[in-house]
Amino acid sequence: MGRHPFLVPTTGARAIELGGDASDNQSWGIKRTDMTSTTSNERIDETWTVNELLQRYPAVLPTLHDLKIHTCCGGGLTLAAAATNAGISSNTLLSHVQAAVDVNEPG
């Protein structure tokens, strides 16, 4: 079995990557991951999962919660599916998320 990383957003533009080899519990480790390589001119797409969005833009978490997007159990859903589950359109979700990214990204 291979590594299964899990990114945990922290403050700023960093995340902690928890991961290890599922066949060897001794190899689990923690690594800081720089999240600053993504720029706000990247367009967020409804095919991204909630988790992918949070990995790239951790600062959108409050916006997702305001829109009733589940980030734990629904993290594997595409943004389109998460929007449907929350009773809003994909366009509404994308516009709110993009606005949050634009406000929180330097530049």
C-alpha atoms as one frame of an Amber mdcrd trajectory, in Angstrom:
protein
   0.000   0.000   0.000   1.158   3.534  -0.687   1.200   6.788   1.204  -2.101
   8.475   1.946  -1.456  12.152   2.761  -4.018  14.272   4.537  -3.621  18.058
   4.547  -4.740  19.997   7.579  -5.074  23.757   6.987  -3.278  25.973   9.498
  -2.873  29.733   9.694  -1.643  31.659   6.710  -0.799  29.893   3.488   0.534
  26.685   4.997  -0.843  23.282   5.817   0.387  20.309   7.766   0.548  17.099
   5.775  -0.103  13.992   7.821   0.675  10.791   6.062   2.369   7.483   6.038
   2.438   4.046   4.559  -0.734   2.165   5.428   1.228  -1.094   5.655   3.731
   0.253   8.175   2.442   2.293  11.098   6.025   3.198  12.047   6.476   5.445
   8.990   3.792   8.024   9.799   5.133  11.555   9.862   4.233  15.208   9.752
   5.428  17.627   7.074   4.665  21.309   6.548   3.498  22.065   3.031   3.787
  25.507   1.453   0.420  26.471  -0.046   1.504  29.796  -1.552   2.019  28.541
  -5.113  -1.649  28.936  -6.075  -2.642  32.388  -7.229  -6.044  34.030  -7.149
  -6.120  34.216 -10.952  -6.661  30.442 -11.019 -10.338  29.843 -11.698 -12.087
  27.547  -9.285 -14.027  24.855 -11.099 -17.175  23.006  -9.997 -15.388  19.696
 -10.652 -12.950  20.350  -7.787 -13.804  18.522  -4.594 -14.447  20.422  -1.388
 -11.180  18.981  -0.046  -9.216  20.165  -3.118 -10.618  23.655  -2.648  -9.636
  23.702   1.023  -6.159  22.387   0.268  -5.568  25.252  -2.167  -7.489  27.958
  -0.316  -7.908  27.232   3.419  -9.261  30.762   4.000 -12.554  29.875   2.253
 -13.624  27.639   5.155 -15.879  30.283   6.802 -17.543  30.969   3.428 -18.255
  27.264   2.950 -19.747  27.041   6.434 -21.904  30.133   5.783 -23.237  28.428
   2.635 -23.951  25.192   4.576 -21.306  23.259   2.629 -20.176  20.297   4.714
 -16.401  20.141   4.820 -15.979  16.946   6.788 -18.406  14.312   5.548 -18.893
  16.181   2.271 -15.212  16.856   1.620 -14.989  14.270  -1.146 -17.918  15.758
  -3.067 -17.404  17.945  -6.093 -18.335  21.572  -5.578 -21.305  21.011  -7.903
 -22.611  18.142  -5.758 -21.947  20.039  -2.525 -23.903  23.023  -3.864 -26.837
  20.783  -4.784 -26.779  19.226  -1.303 -26.819  22.718   0.242 -29.746  23.807
  -1.944 -27.831  26.442  -3.914 -26.643  26.650  -7.505 -23.084  25.859  -8.516
 -22.751  29.410  -9.825 -23.746  30.844  -6.438 -21.203  28.667  -4.648 -18.436
  29.437  -7.141 -19.039  33.199  -7.039 -18.972  33.288  -3.212 -15.864  31.108
  -3.034 -14.041  33.082  -5.735 -14.881  36.344  -3.938 -13.475  34.912  -0.678
 -10.308  33.819  -2.469  -9.874  37.225  -4.116 -10.227  38.998  -0.752  -7.839
  36.660   1.081  -5.102  36.264  -1.537  -2.296  38.819  -1.581  -1.724  40.601
  -4.798
